[in-house]
Amino acid sequence: MSVNMLSVLLLIWILGVTVLFTLFISFIFLIESLVRLSTPVPYAAMKLWAKYSLLFHKVEVIGKDYILKNEPQIIYSNHQGNMDILLATHALDIHFAWFAKQSLFRIPIFGWLIKKMGFIPVYREDPKKAFQAVSEGINKLKKNISVYIFPEGTWSNNPKQLLPFKQGFYALAIKSKAPILPVTILGSHEVNPPDTFKICLAKLKVIIHPPIYSNDYIDQEKEVFLDSMKGLIERTIQ
């Protein structure tokens, strides 16, 4: 089988799984409007979406024991591409809410679904609205729901060199005083190269690092905090 044909088949597979997921979750929320369901039900469906979207890729997860099971945490990682959300959802065995760029919420049906699932919109161009997202994240943490953030804000063209971390990450940590769970994603940039519809098979790895508690960062200046969190991930991907 040619590489191009394999890429087309993988793209069809992912799109098919995504359509089925969208229809199923829409049905779940229709039922929820009649009978109150718990949040983990649609989240469990998202786990299945992630699992089957990645079915043909080799995925290795290291450090699952570091995930805090009994308290909410701020999860952060590098951002390499479209597959990062699916990969992290597959790797982490806890319910959490995503910070996601606001443009995703404008996609018909899909945007409605991620809003219903508790995703938090981030307005990159509007600093005031961006800090509203921080407040939403803090409210999630107060409700015992972990949150997941990409501090770079967008993809880096060089997977081995992270973009500067946004100050919203610092504000979220300092104001919530929640534990921070660093995560390193490796290989996802190879699945869907930037600015293409090409889908390739790849070896994917998720490394979960030991949690960092508020006592270890609460007194740090903003730049020191952001540089140390960024450096932890960069040292892992070199």
C-alpha positions in Angstrom: 0.0 0.0 0.0 1.3 3.4 -0.9 2.0 6.1 1.7 -0.6 8.4 0.1 -3.3 5.7 0.2 -2.5 4.9 3.8 -2.8 8.6 4.7 -6.2 8.8 3.0 -7.5 5.7 4.8 -6.3 7.0 8.2 -8.0 10.4 7.5 -11.2 8.6 6.6 -11.0 6.6 9.8 -10.5 9.6 12.0 -13.2 11.5 10.3 -15.6 8.6 10.6 -14.8 8.1 14.3 -15.3 11.8 14.9 -18.7 11.8 13.1 -19.9 8.8 15.2 -18.6 10.5 18.4 -20.5 13.7 17.5 -23.7 11.8 16.8 -23.4 9.7 19.9 -22.6 12.7 22.2 -25.5 14.7 20.7 -27.8 11.8 21.6 -26.4 11.7 25.1 -27.1 15.4 25.6 -30.6 15.0 24.2 -31.2 12.3 26.8 -29.7 14.5 29.4 -32.2 17.2 28.7 -34.9 14.7 29.8 -33.0 12.7 32.5 -30.2 14.3 34.4 -26.9 12.5 33.7 -23.5 12.9 35.4 -20.7 14.7 33.6 -18.5 11.5 33.4 -20.9 10.0 30.9 -20.0 12.3 28.0 -16.4 12.3 29.2 -16.3 8.5 29.0 -17.6 8.9 25.4 -14.7 11.3 24.7 -12.3 8.7 26.0 -13.6 6.2 23.5 -13.3 8.8 20.7 -9.7 9.3 21.6 -9.0 5.6 21.9 -10.4 4.7 18.5 -9.0 7.7 16.7 -5.5 6.6 17.9 -6.2 2.9 17.3 -3.6 2.4 14.6 -0.8 4.4 16.3 1.6 3.1 18.9 0.9 5.0 22.1 3.2 4.8 25.2 2.2 6.4 28.4 4.8 6.9 31.2 4.1 8.1 34.8 0.4 7.4 35.3 1.0 7.0 39.0 1.7 10.7 39.2 -1.9 11.6 38.4 -3.6 12.9 41.5 -6.9 11.0 41.9 -8.4 12.7 44.8 -7.8 16.4 44.2 -8.1 18.8 41.2 -5.0 19.8 39.4 -3.8 22.1 36.6 -2.5 19.9 33.8 -0.2 21.5 31.2 1.8 20.3 28.3 3.6 21.3 25.1 1.4 21.7 22.1 2.5 19.9 18.9 -0.6 19.5 16.8 -4.2 18.5 16.2 -3.8 15.2 17.9 -2.7 16.5 21.3 -6.2 16.7 22.7 -7.0 13.1 21.7 -3.7 11.9 22.9 -3.9 13.5 26.3 -7.5 12.4 26.8 -6.5 8.9 26.0 -3.5 9.0 28.4 -5.0 10.6 31.5 -7.5 8.5 33.5 -9.3 11.5 35.2 -12.1 13.9 34.2 -10.8 17.3 33.3 -11.9 20.4 31.4 -9.9 21.7 28.4 -8.9 25.3 27.7 -9.5 25.6 23.9 -9.2 28.4 21.4 -12.5 30.2 20.9 -12.6 29.5 17.2 -13.4 25.8 17.9 -16.6 26.9 19.6 -17.8 28.4 16.3 -17.7 25.0 14.5 -21.3 23.9 13.9 -22.5 21.2 16.3 -18.9 20.4 17.4 -18.7 23.8 19.1 -22.0 23.3 20.9 -20.8 19.9 22.1 -17.5 21.0 23.5 -19.3 23.8 25.3 -21.7 21.3 26.8 -18.8 19.2 27.8 -17.3 22.0 29.9 -14.5 23.2 27.6 -13.3 26.7 28.4 -13.0 29.2 25.5 -9.8 31.2 25.3 -9.9 34.5 23.4 -6.3 35.0 22.2 -6.8 38.4 20.7 -8.7 39.9 23.7 -6.6 40.0 27.0 -9.7 40.9 29.1 -11.7 37.9 27.8 -8.6 35.8 28.1 -8.6 36.4 31.9 -12.3 35.5 32.0 -11.1 32.0 31.0 -8.8 32.0 34.0 -11.8 32.7 36.2 -13.7 29.9 34.6 -10.7 27.6 35.2 -10.6 28.5 38.9 -14.3 27.8 39.2 -13.8 24.4 37.7 -11.0 23.6 40.2 -13.2 24.8 43.1 -15.8 22.2 41.8 -13.1 19.5 42.0 -12.6 19.4 38.3 -9.1 19.4 36.9 -8.2 21.7 34.0 -5.8 21.1 31.0 -4.0 24.0 29.4 -1.5 24.5 26.6 0.5 27.5 28.0 2.1 28.2 24.6 -1.4 29.1 23.3 -0.7 27.6 19.8 1.6 25.1 18.1 5.3 25.6 17.8 6.8 25.1 14.4 9.8 23.4 16.1 8.6 20.5 18.2 11.8 20.6 20.2 11.6 24.3 21.1 8.5 25.6 23.0 7.0 29.0 22.4 6.9 31.5 25.4 4.3 30.6 28.0 1.3 32.9 28.3 0.8 34.8 31.6 -2.7 33.3 32.0 -1.1 30.1 33.1 0.7 31.9 35.9 -2.5 33.7 36.9 -4.4 30.4 37.0 -1.8 28.7 39.2 -1.2 31.6 41.6 -4.9 32.4 42.1 -6.0 28.8 42.5 -3.0 27.4 44.4 -3.8 24.1 42.8 -1.2 21.3 42.3 0.4 21.4 38.8 0.8 18.2 36.7 3.4 18.7 33.9 2.9 16.5 30.8 5.2 16.1 27.8 3.8 15.0 24.5 6.1 13.5 21.9 5.5 12.5 18.3 2.0 14.1 17.7 3.4 16.6 15.2 4.2 13.6 12.9 0.6 12.4 12.8 -0.9 15.5 11.1 1.9 17.8 9.7 1.0 21.6 10.0 -1.1 23.1 7.2 -2.0 19.7 5.6 -4.8 17.1 5.7 -2.2 14.3 5.7 -2.5 11.7 8.4 0.6 9.5 9.1 1.2 6.6 11.4 3.5 7.6 14.3 5.0 6.4 17.6 3.4 8.6 20.3 4.6 9.1 23.8 3.0 10.9 26.8 5.3 11.5 29.8 3.5 12.4 33.0 5.8 14.2 35.5 5.6 14.4 39.3 3.1 17.0 40.5 4.3 20.4 41.6 2.5 21.7 44.7 1.8 25.3 45.5 4.4 25.5 48.2 7.0 25.0 45.5 5.9 27.9 43.3 3.7 30.3 45.2 6.5 32.8 45.9 8.0 32.7 42.5 8.0 35.8 40.2 6.0 35.4 37.1 8.9 35.1 34.7 10.7 32.6 37.0 7.6 30.5 37.2 6.9 30.5 33.5 10.5 29.8 32.6 10.8 26.9 35.1 7.6 25.3 33.9 8.6 25.7 30.2 12.2 24.4 31.0 10.9 21.2 32.6 9.1 20.2 29.3 11.9 21.4 27.0 14.5 19.3 28.9 12.4 16.3 28.3 11.9 16.7 24.5 15.6 17.4 23.7 
